[in-house]
Every structure is written in C-alpha cells, then in structure tokens.
C-alpha cells in the first residue's frame, strides 16, 4: 500500500509474533526438521525472539482439533525455543 502511494517503506525488524508465524508456516509446509532449522536460524539472529504464548496457543488448538501429532511437534518446538532462550542468557 505504501509503495502504491509512491513511498519506500522503512525497513523494520520482525516482531516476535511474525517470527512465530514464520516458524509455524515452515512446520506446516515442510515438516518438523526444517522447522527446527528455522528455529535455530531465528534464534541466531540478534534480538530475534519467538512468541512462546502464540506457539503454545497453536499447540492447544491442535489438541482441540484432535491433531495430537501436530500438538506434540509444536510442544517440542516450544521446548527447543525455551532451551535456546535459556542458553542465550548464559552466554
């Protein structure tokens, strides 16, 4: 929309929610292994974090829909994101 008006949009860092949606899309389209790689890539970026609540919420929705395998995968991603967050604090 901004470009349609003839202006160049100002670059900005992605929000935690945008990183989380990127991670979930990678999981949905490519599976668990690429999603783990995407999580490592996101966590390696300076200042990039994952919205843990949003990720957990998607896990809960998967359980409510009866998609138990998906829910377990999301919980695994959440646990990995949490462990990466903890290891970044120690450094």
Secondary structure, DSSP 8 states (H G I E B T S, - for coil): -TGGGT---------HHHHHHHHHHHHHHH-HHHHHHHHHHHHHSTT----HHHHHHHHHHHHHTT-HHHHHHHHHHHHHHHHHHHHHHH-
